């Protein structure tokens, strides 16, 4: 995939663009590729909360509850909007209460 190769070669440096590309792959149910873009977004801007939230959703799709929890905990550190923080807390509570995730 040429977009993935370009991103991995560090030609795309915008954390917002990297996150948006992750969202595109998430929408296509290409979880591994989505994960790569969300992680690249976080690498470019470690405080970009949206990428952590999206990474958490992706990790859940990939069946990695531990990584999903780590991502949502980072999201909760950086997110400023209380509504989104509540959404993150709800996701975390759901993960902790659901042994099947």
N, CA, C and O atoms as CSV, one atom per row, in Angstrom:
chain,resi,resn,atom,element,x,y,z
A,1,UNK,N,N,0.846,-1.179,0.000
A,1,UNK,CA,C,0.000,0.000,0.000
A,1,UNK,C,C,0.891,1.243,0.000
A,1,UNK,O,O,1.699,1.418,0.913
A,2,UNK,N,N,0.758,2.103,-1.006
A,2,UNK,CA,C,1.663,3.238,-1.176
A,2,UNK,C,C,1.525,4.283,-0.066
A,2,UNK,O,O,2.524,4.887,0.327
A,3,UNK,N,N,0.313,4.511,0.448
A,3,UNK,CA,C,0.130,5.499,1.520
A,3,UNK,C,C,0.869,5.045,2.771
A,3,UNK,O,O,1.517,5.844,3.446
A,4,UNK,N,N,0.766,3.767,3.070
A,4,UNK,CA,C,1.452,3.212,4.236
A,4,UNK,C,C,2.961,3.353,4.081
A,4,UNK,O,O,3.649,3.717,5.035
A,5,UNK,N,N,3.480,3.074,2.900
A,5,UNK,CA,C,4.926,3.203,2.656
A,5,UNK,C,C,5.396,4.644,2.816
A,5,UNK,O,O,6.457,4.894,3.389
A,6,UNK,N,N,4.610,5.587,2.312
A,6,UNK,CA,C,4.965,7.003,2.438
A,6,UNK,C,C,4.990,7.410,3.904
A,6,UNK,O,O,5.921,8.080,4.351
A,7,UNK,N,N,3.980,7.010,4.645
A,7,UNK,CA,C,3.917,7.361,6.073
A,7,UNK,C,C,5.076,6.748,6.833
A,7,UNK,O,O,5.693,7.407,7.669
A,8,UNK,N,N,5.371,5.500,6.549
A,8,UNK,CA,C,6.463,4.825,7.252
A,8,UNK,C,C,7.822,5.414,6.907
A,8,UNK,O,O,8.761,5.319,7.697
A,9,UNK,N,N,7.931,6.021,5.730
A,9,UNK,CA,C,9.193,6.652,5.340
A,9,UNK,C,C,9.336,8.040,5.952
A,9,UNK,O,O,10.294,8.759,5.666
A,10,UNK,N,N,8.375,8.412,6.799
A,10,UNK,CA,C,8.377,9.685,7.529
A,10,UNK,C,C,8.096,10.900,6.652
A,10,UNK,O,O,8.388,12.027,7.052
A,11,UNK,N,N,7.531,10.689,5.459
A,11,UNK,CA,C,7.189,11.828,4.609
A,11,UNK,C,C,5.941,12.541,5.119
A,11,UNK,O,O,5.770,13.734,4.868
A,12,UNK,N,N,5.079,11.843,5.820
A,12,UNK,CA,C,3.900,12.472,6.417
A,12,UNK,C,C,4.221,12.707,7.884
A,12,UNK,O,O,4.446,11.762,8.640
A,13,UNK,N,N,4.239,13.971,8.281
A,13,UNK,CA,C,4.624,14.306,9.649
A,13,UNK,C,C,3.483,14.887,10.481
A,13,UNK,O,O,3.617,15.026,11.697
A,14,UNK,N,N,2.391,15.220,9.860
A,14,UNK,CA,C,1.265,15.820,10.574
A,14,UNK,C,C,0.546,14.761,11.407
A,14,UNK,O,O,0.038,13.785,10.857
A,15,UNK,N,N,0.497,14.944,12.739
A,15,UNK,CA,C,-0.220,13.963,13.558
A,15,UNK,C,C,-1.706,13.887,13.212
A,15,UNK,O,O,-2.316,12.822,13.311
A,16,UNK,N,N,-2.288,15.020,12.805
A,16,UNK,CA,C,-3.705,15.022,12.432
A,16,UNK,C,C,-3.901,14.196,11.163
A,16,UNK,O,O,-4.827,13.389,11.091
A,17,UNK,N,N,-3.051,14.387,10.174
A,17,UNK,CA,C,-3.172,13.632,8.930
A,17,UNK,C,C,-2.939,12.138,9.170
A,17,UNK,O,O,-3.650,11.299,8.616
A,18,UNK,N,N,-1.946,11.812,9.992
A,18,UNK,CA,C,-1.682,10.410,10.297
A,18,UNK,C,C,-2.880,9.776,11.004
A,18,UNK,O,O,-3.273,8.652,10.694
A,19,UNK,N,N,-3.447,10.506,11.946
A,19,UNK,CA,C,-4.632,10.014,12.644
A,19,UNK,C,C,-5.784,9.819,11.662
A,19,UNK,O,O,-6.481,8.805,11.712
A,20,UNK,N,N,-5.985,10.790,10.769
A,20,UNK,CA,C,-7.068,10.690,9.790
A,20,UNK,C,C,-6.879,9.484,8.869
A,20,UNK,O,O,-7.851,8.824,8.501
A,21,UNK,N,N,-5.646,9.202,8.502
A,21,UNK,CA,C,-5.380,8.013,7.686
A,21,UNK,C,C,-5.704,6.746,8.477
A,21,UNK,O,O,-6.217,5.774,7.922
A,22,UNK,N,N,-5.405,6.765,9.765
A,22,UNK,CA,C,-5.776,5.642,10.619
A,22,UNK,C,C,-7.280,5.442,10.647
A,22,UNK,O,O,-7.767,4.312,10.621
A,23,UNK,N,N,-8.009,6.538,10.699
A,23,UNK,CA,C,-9.473,6.464,10.699
A,23,UNK,C,C,-9.983,5.854,9.387
A,23,UNK,O,O,-10.934,5.072,9.385
A,24,UNK,N,N,-9.343,6.219,8.281
A,24,UNK,CA,C,-9.725,5.645,6.981
A,24,UNK,C,C,-9.548,4.129,7.015
A,24,UNK,O,O,-10.448,3.386,6.624
A,25,UNK,N,N,-8.385,3.673,7.484
A,25,UNK,CA,C,-8.139,2.229,7.537
A,25,UNK,C,C,-9.049,1.553,8.560
A,25,UNK,O,O,-9.489,0.424,8.341
A,26,UNK,N,N,-9.329,2.217,9.653
A,26,UNK,CA,C,-10.270,1.670,10.635
A,26,UNK,C,C,-11.630,1.448,9.982
A,26,UNK,O,O,-12.258,0.405,10.162
A,27,UNK,N,N,-12.069,2.439,9.227
A,27,UNK,CA,C,-13.349,2.333,8.532
A,27,UNK,C,C,-13.378,1.206,7.511
A,27,UNK,O,O,-14.438,0.653,7.216
A,28,UNK,N,N,-12.215,0.869,6.976
A,28,UNK,CA,C,-12.109,-0.232,6.015
A,28,UNK,C,C,-11.874,-1.570,6.724
A,28,UNK,O,O,-11.701,-2.603,6.077
A,29,UNK,N,N,-11.871,-1.537,8.057
A,29,UNK,CA,C,-11.635,-2.709,8.898
A,29,UNK,C,C,-10.253,-3.316,8.668
A,29,UNK,O,O,-10.064,-4.527,8.779
A,30,UNK,N,N,-9.294,-2.454,8.348
A,30,UNK,CA,C,-7.899,-2.873,8.209
A,30,UNK,C,C,-7.176,-2.453,9.497
A,30,UNK,O,O,-6.431,-1.474,9.534
A,31,UNK,N,N,-7.435,-3.241,10.547
A,31,UNK,CA,C,-7.019,-2.882,11.900
A,31,UNK,C,C,-5.517,-2.713,12.047
A,31,UNK,O,O,-5.073,-1.773,12.706
A,32,UNK,N,N,-4.728,-3.585,11.460
A,32,UNK,CA,C,-3.263,-3.494,11.589
A,32,UNK,C,C,-2.743,-2.183,11.000
A,32,UNK,O,O,-1.898,-1.517,11.598
A,33,UNK,N,N,-3.249,-1.822,9.834
A,33,UNK,CA,C,-2.816,-0.572,9.203
A,33,UNK,C,C,-3.290,0.630,10.016
A,33,UNK,O,O,-2.555,1.603,10.184
A,34,UNK,N,N,-4.521,0.557,10.517
A,34,UNK,CA,C,-5.035,1.647,11.356
A,34,UNK,C,C,-4.138,1.824,12.570
A,34,UNK,O,O,-3.795,2.951,12.929
A,35,UNK,N,N,-3.754,0.724,13.205
A,35,UNK,CA,C,-2.876,0.770,14.380
A,35,UNK,C,C,-1.565,1.490,14.056
A,35,UNK,O,O,-1.092,2.318,14.834
A,36,UNK,N,N,-0.990,1.165,12.906
A,36,UNK,CA,C,0.276,1.793,12.505
A,36,UNK,C,C,0.110,3.306,12.431
A,36,UNK,O,O,0.947,4.043,12.953
A,37,UNK,N,N,-0.948,3.777,11.796
A,37,UNK,CA,C,-1.139,5.219,11.643
A,37,UNK,C,C,-1.421,5.915,12.965
A,37,UNK,O,O,-0.926,7.017,13.198
A,38,UNK,N,N,-2.203,5.292,13.828
A,38,UNK,CA,C,-2.455,5.917,15.129
A,38,UNK,C,C,-1.163,6.003,15.944
A,38,UNK,O,O,-0.919,7.002,16.620
A,39,UNK,N,N,-0.349,4.968,15.880
A,39,UNK,CA,C,0.923,4.999,16.613
A,39,UNK,C,C,1.878,6.039,16.021
A,39,UNK,O,O,2.600,6.709,16.758
A,40,UNK,N,N,1.882,6.172,14.703
A,40,UNK,CA,C,2.717,7.201,14.078
A,40,UNK,C,C,2.238,8.598,14.475
A,40,UNK,O,O,3.054,9.493,14.699
A,41,UNK,N,N,0.937,8.784,14.561
A,41,UNK,CA,C,0.373,10.062,14.982
A,41,UNK,C,C,0.833,10.400,16.397
A,41,UNK,O,O,1.235,11.530,16.674
A,42,UNK,N,N,0.773,9.425,17.277
A,42,UNK,CA,C,1.204,9.616,18.665
A,42,UNK,C,C,2.699,9.882,18.737
A,42,UNK,O,O,3.154,10.675,19.561
A,43,UNK,N,N,3.452,9.229,17.888
A,43,UNK,CA,C,4.905,9.465,17.857
A,43,UNK,C,C,5.205,10.917,17.484
A,43,UNK,O,O,6.125,11.522,18.035
A,44,UNK,N,N,4.437,11.472,16.557
A,44,UNK,CA,C,4.652,12.854,16.132
A,44,UNK,C,C,4.174,13.848,17.189
A,44,UNK,O,O,4.753,14.923,17.347
A,45,UNK,N,N,3.108,13.481,17.915
A,45,UNK,CA,C,2.566,14.362,18.958
A,45,UNK,C,C,2.073,13.495,20.116
A,45,UNK,O,O,0.915,13.077,20.129
A,46,UNK,N,N,2.948,13.225,21.087
A,46,UNK,CA,C,2.576,12.346,22.200
A,46,UNK,C,C,1.399,12.849,23.043
A,46,UNK,O,O,0.877,12.097,23.865
A,47,UNK,N,N,0.981,14.073,22.862
A,47,UNK,CA,C,-0.154,14.605,23.609
A,47,UNK,C,C,-1.449,14.655,22.818
A,47,UNK,O,O,-2.429,15.244,23.276
A,48,UNK,N,N,-1.469,14.047,21.636
A,48,UNK,CA,C,-2.639,14.098,20.757
A,48,UNK,C,C,-3.654,13.051,21.208
A,48,UNK,O,O,-3.589,11.887,20.812
A,49,UNK,N,N,-4.586,13.488,22.038
A,49,UNK,CA,C,-5.506,12.559,22.707
A,49,UNK,C,C,-6.376,11.756,21.739
A,49,UNK,O,O,-6.649,10.582,21.985
A,50,UNK,N,N,-6.805,12.369,20.659
A,50,UNK,CA,C,-7.693,11.692,19.711
A,50,UNK,C,C,-7.060,10.411,19.168
A,50,UNK,O,O,-7.744,9.404,18.984
A,51,UNK,N,N,-5.761,10.457,18.914
A,51,UNK,CA,C,-5.074,9.276,18.386
A,51,UNK,C,C,-5.053,8.145,19.421
A,51,UNK,O,O,-5.151,6.972,19.061
A,52,UNK,N,N,-4.927,8.495,20.695
A,52,UNK,CA,C,-4.970,7.463,21.740
A,52,UNK,C,C,-6.342,6.798,21.793
A,52,UNK,O,O,-6.442,5.578,21.923
A,53,UNK,N,N,-7.389,7.599,21.691
A,53,UNK,CA,C,-8.750,7.059,21.722
A,53,UNK,C,C,-8.955,6.109,20.544
A,53,UNK,O,O,-9.472,5.003,20.704
A,54,UNK,N,N,-8.546,6.555,19.374
A,54,UNK,CA,C,-8.692,5.720,18.179
A,54,UNK,C,C,-7.838,4.460,18.275
A,54,UNK,O,O,-8.253,3.386,17.838
A,55,UNK,N,N,-6.646,4.595,18.847
A,55,UNK,CA,C,-5.793,3.426,19.038
A,55,UNK,C,C,-6.465,2.434,19.985
A,55,UNK,O,O,-6.411,1.226,19.754
A,56,UNK,N,N,-7.091,2.928,21.039
A,56,UNK,CA,C,-7.789,2.041,21.974
A,56,UNK,C,C,-8.887,1.254,21.264
A,56,UNK,O,O,-9.015,0.046,21.461
A,57,UNK,N,N,-9.676,1.936,20.440
A,57,UNK,CA,C,-10.727,1.251,19.686
A,57,UNK,C,C,-10.137,0.180,18.775
A,57,UNK,O,O,-10.682,-0.917,18.648
A,58,UNK,N,N,-9.022,0.514,18.148
A,58,UNK,CA,C,-8.368,-0.420,17.229
A,58,UNK,C,C,-7.808,-1.620,17.977
A,58,UNK,O,O,-7.952,-2.755,17.524
A,59,UNK,N,N,-7.175,-1.380,19.111
A,59,UNK,CA,C,-6.626,-2.486,19.898
A,59,UNK,C,C,-7.741,-3.436,20.338
A,59,UNK,O,O,-7.542,-4.650,20.384
A,60,UNK,N,N,-8.909,-2.884,20.660
A,60,UNK,CA,C,-10.043,-3.748,21.003
A,60,UNK,C,C,-10.445,-4.608,19.817
A,60,UNK,O,O,-10.731,-5.795,19.974
A,61,UNK,N,N,-10.469,-4.011,18.632
A,61,UNK,CA,C,-10.806,-4.784,17.427
A,61,UNK,C,C,-9.790,-5.897,17.187
A,61,UNK,O,O,-10.132,-6.965,16.679
A,62,UNK,N,N,-8.535,-5.635,17.559
A,62,UNK,CA,C,-7.479,-6.632,17.387
A,62,UNK,C,C,-7.420,-7.626,18.545
A,62,UNK,O,O,-6.628,-8.568,18.523
A,63,UNK,N,N,-8.262,-7.411,19.552
A,63,UNK,CA,C,-8.321,-8.335,20.672
A,63,UNK,C,C,-7.265,-8.126,21.736
A,63,UNK,O,O,-7.038,-9.009,22.564
A,64,UNK,N,N,-6.613,-6.968,21.728
A,64,UNK,CA,C,-5.558,-6.692,22.704
A,64,UNK,C,C,-6.080,-5.729,23.769
A,64,UNK,O,O,-5.886,-4.516,23.683
A,65,UNK,N,N,-6.736,-6.289,24.758
A,65,UNK,CA,C,-7.359,-5.494,25.816
A,65,UNK,C,C,-6.323,-4.724,26.638
A,65,UNK,O,O,-6.576,-3.594,27.056
A,66,UNK,N,N,-5.171,-5.327,26.867
A,66,UNK,CA,C,-4.117,-4.662,27.652
A,66,UNK,C,C,-3.646,-3.385,26.956
A,66,UNK,O,O,-3.523,-2.342,27.596
A,67,UNK,N,N,-3.386,-3.460,25.663
A,67,UNK,CA,C,-2.951,-2.286,24.904
A,67,UNK,C,C,-4.071,-1.264,24.788
A,67,UNK,O,O,-3.820,-0.059,24.803
A,68,UNK,N,N,-5.304,-1.738,24.672
A,68,UNK,CA,C,-6.447,-0.823,24.615
A,68,UNK,C,C,-6.548,-0.030,25.915
A,68,UNK,O,O,-6.782,1.178,25.889
A,69,UNK,N,N,-6.374,-0.700,27.042
A,69,UNK,CA,C,-6.423,-0.010,28.338
A,69,UNK,C,C,-5.299,1.014,28.451
A,69,UNK,O,O,-5.511,2.124,28.939
A,70,UNK,N,N,-4.106,0.638,27.999
A,70,UNK,CA,C,-2.976,1.567,28.054
A,70,UNK,C,C,-3.264,2.806,27.206
A,70,UNK,O,O,-2.972,3.928,27.620
A,71,UNK,N,N,-3.832,2.601,26.033
A,71,UNK,CA,C,-4.144,3.724,25.143
A,71,UNK,C,C,-5.221,4.619,25.744
A,71,UNK,O,O,-5.115,5.844,25.678
A,72,UNK,N,N,-6.255,4.020,26.330
A,72,UNK,CA,C,-7.327,4.852,26.881
A,72,UNK,C,C,-6.847,5.578,28.131
A,72,UNK,O,O,-7.293,6.694,28.397
A,73,UNK,N,N,-5.957,4.980,28.895
A,73,UNK,CA,C,-5.390,5.684,30.050
A,73,UNK,C,C,-4.566,6.889,29.602
A,73,UNK,O,O,-4.611,7.935,30.248
A,74,UNK,N,N,-3.821,6.761,28.514
A,74,UNK,CA,C,-3.080,7.908,27.968
A,74,UNK,C,C,-4.045,8.966,27.466
A,74,UNK,O,O,-3.836,10.161,27.678
A,75,UNK,N,N,-5.101,8.524,26.802
A,75,UNK,CA,C,-6.134,9.447,26.341
A,75,UNK,C,C,-6.666,10.279,27.506
A,75,UNK,O,O,-6.803,11.497,27.395
A,76,UNK,N,N,-6.960,9.623,28.611
A,76,UNK,CA,C,-7.525,10.319,29.774
A,76,UNK,C,C,-6.556,11.343,30.362
A,76,UNK,O,O,-6.982,12.338,30.948
A,77,UNK,N,N,-5.272,11.105,30.210
A,77,UNK,CA,C,-4.270,12.062,30.695
A,77,UNK,C,C,-4.295,13.339,29.855
A,77,UNK,O,O,-4.227,14.442,30.397
A,78,UNK,N,N,-4.393,13.190,28.542
A,78,UNK,CA,C,-4.234,14.331,27.639
A,78,UNK,C,C,-5.532,15.020,27.237
A,78,UNK,O,O,-5.508,16.197,26.878
A,79,UNK,N,N,-6.655,14.327,27.284
A,79,UNK,CA,C,-7.918,14.916,26.827
A,79,UNK,C,C,-8.395,15.989,27.798
A,79,UNK,O,O,-8.404,15.777,29.010
A,80,UNK,N,N,-8.789,17.138,27.265
A,80,UNK,CA,C,-9.250,18.275,28.076
A,80,UNK,C,C,-10.774,18.378,28.137
A,80,UNK,O,O,-11.316,18.905,29.110
A,81,UNK,N,N,-11.462,17.889,27.126
A,81,UNK,CA,C,-12.913,17.992,27.049
A,81,UNK,C,C,-13.560,16.956,27.965
A,81,UNK,O,O,-13.318,15.757,27.825
A,82,UNK,N,N,-14.380,17.422,28.898
A,82,UNK,CA,C,-14.970,16.517,29.886
A,82,UNK,C,C,-15.907,15.482,29.256
A,82,UNK,O,O,-15.976,14.343,29.717
A,83,UNK,N,N,-16.617,15.876,28.216
A,83,UNK,CA,C,-17.496,14.930,27.530
A,83,UNK,C,C,-16.721,13.759,26.948
A,83,UNK,O,O,-17.128,12.604,27.077
A,84,UNK,N,N,-15.594,14.068,26.303
A,84,UNK,CA,C,-14.751,13.010,25.742
A,84,UNK,C,C,-14.078,12.201,26.843
A,84,UNK,O,O,-13.914,10.988,26.718
A,85,UNK,N,N,-13.689,12.878,27.925
A,85,UNK,CA,C,-13.120,12.143,29.063
A,85,UNK,C,C,-14.137,11.133,29.603
A,85,UNK,O,O,-13.785,10.000,29.931
A,86,UNK,N,N,-15.392,11.555,29.691
A,86,UNK,CA,C,-16.435,10.641,30.153
A,86,UNK,C,C,-16.575,9.441,29.215
A,86,UNK,O,O,-16.764,8.311,29.666
A,87,UNK,N,N,-16.482,9.693,27.917
A,87,UNK,CA,C,-16.550,8.599,26.947
A,87,UNK,C,C,-15.388,7.633,27.167
A,87,UNK,O,O,-15.561,6.416,27.100
A,88,UNK,N,N,-14.206,8.185,27.428
A,88,UNK,CA,C,-13.041,7.347,27.700
A,88,UNK,C,C,-13.190,6.540,28.976
A,88,UNK,O,O,-12.820,5.368,29.031
A,89,UNK,N,N,-13.740,7.182,30.006
A,89,UNK,CA,C,-13.979,6.472,31.269
A,89,UNK,C,C,-15.000,5.356,31.085
A,89,UNK,O,O,-14.854,4.273,31.652
A,90,UNK,N,N,-16.033,5.622,30.293
A,90,UNK,CA,C,-17.026,4.590,30.004
A,90,UNK,C,C,-16.393,3.404,29.274
A,90,UNK,O,O,-16.689,2.248,29.574
A,91,UNK,N,N,-15.522,3.707,28.314
A,91,UNK,CA,C,-14.845,2.640,27.588
A,91,UNK,C,C,-13.981,1.817,28.550
A,91,UNK,O,O,-13.987,0.587,28.504
A,92,UNK,N,N,-13.248,2.503,29.412
A,92,UNK,CA,C,-12.386,1.819,30.374
A,92,UNK,C,C,-13.218,0.960,31.329
A,92,UNK,O,O,-12.867,-0.189,31.598
A,93,UNK,N,N,-14.303,1.506,31.832
A,93,UNK,CA,C,-15.178,0.742,32.724
A,93,UNK,C,C,-15.759,-0.478,32.030
A,93,UNK,O,O,-15.876,-1.542,32.637
A,94,UNK,N,N,-16.121,-0.332,30.771
A,94,UNK,CA,C,-16.638,-1.461,29.997
A,94,UNK,C,C,-15.575,-2.539,29.836
A,94,UNK,O,O,-15.858,-3.728,29.980
A,95,UNK,N,N,-14.345,-2.116,29.536
A,95,UNK,CA,C,-13.249,-3.078,29.388
A,95,UNK,C,C,-12.990,-3.821,30.688
A,95,UNK,O,O,-12.783,-5.034,30.690
A,96,UNK,N,N,-13.004,-3.090,31.788
A,96,UNK,CA,C,-12.711,-3.709,33.077
A,96,UNK,C,C,-13.841,-4.625,33.532
A,96,UNK,O,O,-13.606,-5.576,34.276
A,97,UNK,N,N,-15.057,-4.347,33.094
A,97,UNK,CA,C,-16.184,-5.171,33.490
A,97,UNK,C,C,-16.475,-6.315,32.557
A,97,UNK,O,O,-17.274,-7.195,32.877
A,98,UNK,N,N,-15.832,-6.315,31.400
A,98,UNK,CA,C,-16.100,-7.337,30.392
A,98,UNK,C,C,-14.900,-8.253,30.244
A,98,UNK,O,O,-13.895,-7.874,29.644
A,99,UNK,N,N,-15.000,-9.437,30.780
A,99,UNK,CA,C,-13.890,-10.386,30.717
A,99,UNK,C,C,-13.764,-11.012,29.349
A,99,UNK,O,O,-12.797,-11.729,29.092
A,100,UNK,N,N,-14.726,-10.760,28.447
A,100,UNK,CA,C,-14.689,-11.350,27.118
A,100,UNK,C,C,-13.999,-10.454,26.112
A,100,UNK,O,O,-13.764,-10.888,24.985
A,101,UNK,N,N,-13.661,-9.220,26.465
A,101,UNK,CA,C,-13.013,-8.294,25.519
A,101,UNK,C,C,-11.577,-8.671,25.319
A,101,UNK,O,O,-10.866,-8.013,24.560
